[in-house]
C-alpha cells in the first residue's frame, strides 16, 4: 500500500509534491521566493540598464500562486510592487516615487496583471491539490481492494497504471506484454482473443486467471475487466480497465467447494436427505433425495405427498405454528418396500421473530432397523440355544446319576450291565453334543482343516448308514438306498462328509413317526454328485425353510422337537460349502416330509492327485510280555482315578498323580512308559511338566500324551513344542486312547 505521506509510486513526483500543505510553510516559502526574485533582479538590472524591473517577479508569482495559494501570492505581489517602486522607479530610494501618469499606469497595470496571475495560479494550485487528494484516495482504495487500474494507448501499446502493479504482481506494467508475461500460454491466448473481439466490436471484456509473480513465484489469481472505446470510424482508440487480486476469494471458493463436497459425501454416506420447505409444507430445496425420487419431483410437492402420507405436511405446519424444532420417526412404503426414517426439522426465524421457512434432515435407517431386528432375533436364538443346551446337558446327566445309584444299590450282574449301558449311552450322547459345539466353533473361526482325498461317495454313504443303524433299529425305521453301479468319485474329507450325511440321517429318523421310511439316493449328474435324503416325517413350514440352516434353529419351536442343539444343519452346510458344494431343503409344508439335497463337484478323473499325501499304514504293536506302566496326571481326582481303573481293566499297570509336582517326584521311582498329562494343572502346568520330563527321558523311553479340554490349533502347537507325542481332546474314547498308545509304543519316534 502506498504511504499517504508521499506520492503514490505510479504518480509523477512533480505533480504530487507541487502544492505545499502546511499553512506556515506557505508564507515562509513565499517570502523566500520574494527574497530570491529581488536579489536576482538586483543582479540583472545593472546589465539591463534599469529596463524590465518587473520581469523576474511574474514567474515567481506563478510559482507562489501554485505552491502557496492566493493569500501568499497577493502578499508577494504587493511586496514586489513596493520593491520595484523603491529600487527602480525614479527617484530611487523613495517608497512611492510615482509622479507621472506613465509611472502610475505602469504600477496599476502591474498590480492588475499580478492579481490576475496570482488568482489563476492559486486556482490551478487548488485543482492540483484536489487531484492529489483524489489520487491518494484512489490509490488507497486500489491498495485496500488489491486492484490496479490500467490505461492503454492502442496505437503505441504503452500503458499507464495506478495502484501499484509491482507490489501486487511483481513487475511494473508498461505494455500489454508486461501484463501477459505472468500468465500461462493458454490464458494469454484467451486474453488476446477477448481483447481482439472487444477492439473489433467495442465494449467490455473480462478474464479470470492466475498470474505468477516473477520475483517470488507466488501465484496471484487475477480478475481482469476492461473496456475499449472506438472512434467514429469504428477503430479502437483507447482501452482502460482494472486488474483485481482475487486470490483470497478463489481460496475461499475452493474451501467452500471442498466443504460442500464433504457435506454432500457425508449426506450420501449416511443416507441423509437435507431439505427446506415453505410455511405450507412444500419442498423448496432438497439434496440426496431417497427412495428413487428426483429432486425435481420433490420441489413444490407437499412433504409426504409422494409416499401417500399427507399427515407429514401437517407436522411441518404444526412446527411452524409452535416455532419449535421436532424429531420424529416415520415408516413409509414406496415401490414395494418399507422404509424406516428419522426426521429432524427446525423452523428458521426472521428478524421480526416470524417463521420464515423450515429446514430439516431425513435419515434412512431401514438397514439399521433391519440390523437391530436381526440382532434381536439372534439374541432370541441365543437365549433359546442356552436354554436348550442346559436342557440337553441335564437330560443325560439324570440317567447317569440313576445308573450310579443302581450300581451302589444292587450287586447283580444284570443290573451292573444295565447301568453300564446307560452310562455309556448317555455319555456318548453328551460327547456328540460337545463335538457339535466344537465343530461349530472351528467353522466360525475358519480353522477347520479338511483331509481331502479321492473317495467314492457310495462308500461314505454306506459308512454313514452303518453309524446310524442302531438308532434306526431302535426306532423301527426302514431305509431305502439307491446307489449307481459305477463309482462316484469326489475330492473330499471322508470323515467330514460322513458327518454331514450322519446329521441328515439322524434328523430324518428323529423327525419321522415310528415306524418310518427314509430314502437315500446317490447319483452323478454332469459334473456334480448328488445325494438326496428323503423322509416322510413332520415336514418343514414354508416360512421356516429359509432359516433351517441358521445356527441354533430348531424345526419345532414349541418344544416338542427331538433332542438337539439346533446346530447340526448349520455345521453340515458349512462343511458342504468347504467342499465347494451346496445343500438345500425341499418340503411341501408341515406333515408332508422333507428332502435334503447335497451336491458336490465330481473329481476331474479317477486318479489320486500327486499332491495328496498317502495315508500312513499304522501297525498296532502287540502288548509286551510285561504290561507297560502308564501314569495318569490330572487334578480332577475322579477323572484320574476312573481312567486309571479303566487302564488296569485293560491290563495296563496304572498309577495316578494329581499335580505336576507329584508327577515329577514319582517319575524316577516308577519310570512309566506312557504319561497321560492334563494341561491345566495347578502349580506346574502340564506343558512345563512335559518340558522337564523330556530332559529326564528320551522319546524312545517315554511317550507323552496330552489329554485336555483345549483343542484349538494354537493349543496343539504349544503341546507339540513342549515335547508331547500326541494331543487328545476330552472326552476321549478309550478305544481311541488305546490305539494312540499302541501306535506310540510300537513306533516310539512318531509324533502326532
LINLINMO-V726410 format. One record per run of one state. SS is the DSSP state (helix for helix, strand for strand, loop for the rest). FROM is the first residue (numbers start at 1). TO is the last residue. Records with the same first field share a line. If there is no record, write none. Layout:
SS: FROM-TO / FROM-TO
//
This chain:
loop: 1-12 / 17-22 / 49-54 / 69-69 / 89-100 / 145-146 / 154-157 / 163-164 / 170-174 / 181-184 / 202-202 / 213-218 / 231-235 / 246-246 / 270-271 / 278-281 / 288-294 / 299-301 / 303-304 / 308-310 / 323-325 / 335-336 / 350-354 / 365-365 / 410-412 / 445-452 / 476-477 / 483-488 / 493-493 / 511-516 / 526-527 / 536-541 / 546-567 / 579-581 / 587-593 / 603-628 / 634-636 / 650-652 / 658-659 / 671-673 / 678-685 / 697-702 / 709-712 / 723-725 / 730-733 / 747-752
helix: 13-16 / 23-48 / 55-68 / 70-88 / 101-144 / 165-169 / 176-180 / 185-201 / 247-269 / 295-298 / 305-307 / 311-322 / 366-409 / 413-444 / 457-475 / 494-510 / 542-545 / 568-578 / 637-649 / 660-670 / 686-696 / 713-722 / 734-746
strand: 147-153 / 158-162 / 175-175 / 203-212 / 219-230 / 236-245 / 272-277 / 282-287 / 302-302 / 326-334 / 337-349 / 355-364 / 453-456 / 478-482 / 489-492 / 517-525 / 528-535 / 582-586 / 594-602 / 629-633 / 653-657 / 674-677 / 703-708 / 726-729
//
